[in-house]
Amino acid sequence: MAIAYILFSDKTKKFYVGSSRENSVSERLNRHNKGFVRSTKSGRPWQVVSEEILDTYTEARKRELFLKTGVGRKKIKEKFGHYKN
């Protein structure tokens, strides 16, 4: 099992999309919030907005890559745009 997830930072008002081979987002969130991930270090603390459990890491990675496209970002904004207010 693997996951694709979306985090949000109140500090920067930005979303972060990621994926992991682990089947729980809590360990990844912990690493992001402790500053171990360079790309999310400045936005700490992060909160989980969405988590999708997928069968394989390949599927999770494909979902992550889709969410990082223009269409994917638009869907995130439509569904979770209220976080930015």
N, C-alpha and C positions, 0 to 999 in steps of 0.2 A: 504494500500500500504506500501511497505517496500523497502529498498535498500541494495545492496551489493556494496562495493566500494574499490578502490585501490588508495592508496596515495603513494607519492614518496618524499623522503627527499634528497635534494642536499647536505646537511651537512654530512649525513651518507652513502649516495648512496644506500639506501635500500628502498624496497617497504613495505607497510603495507596494509593488507587486513582486512576489517571489514564489519559489517552489522548493520543496524539500523531499528527500527520500523518507523522512520520518512521517508517521501517520498522525502526529499531533503538532499543532502550531505553537504550543506553549514553550517548547525547547527553543524553537527558532526565535520567538518573541523575546525570550530571555537573552539570547545572544545579541539581538538587535539592541535591546535596551541596556545591555552592559557595555556597548560600544565596540564589540568585536567585528562588526560589519562596517567597513569604511564608508560605504555609500549611504548608510543610515545614521551614522554617528552623530551628525549635527542636528538631527530631528528628534532626539530622545526627549521624553518617553514616547513610545509608539503604542498604539492600541490596535487590536484585531478588529477589522471591519467585516471580513468575510474569509471563510475557509472552505475549500472544496476538497473532499477526499476522493482520490482517483486510484484506479487499480495499479498503475505502473508509474514509475518516475518519468518515463517518456511522455505519457499522457499529461502529467502534471507540468512538465516543461513546455509542452505544446500549448497548454492553457495559459501558462505564464507569458509566453511569447505573444499569444493572441491578445491578452489583456494589455500588453505594452504597445500594441498597434494603435493607430488613430481611432479605429472602430471600437477597439477594446476600451480605450481611455474614455471615449464618449459614453459607452455603456456604464462605466464606473461612475462617471460624473452624473448621469441620469439617475442611477440607483442610489448613490451615496453622497450626492452633492450637498445634502443637508448638513454633513459633517463640517463643511467649510464655514458655515454661518456662526 
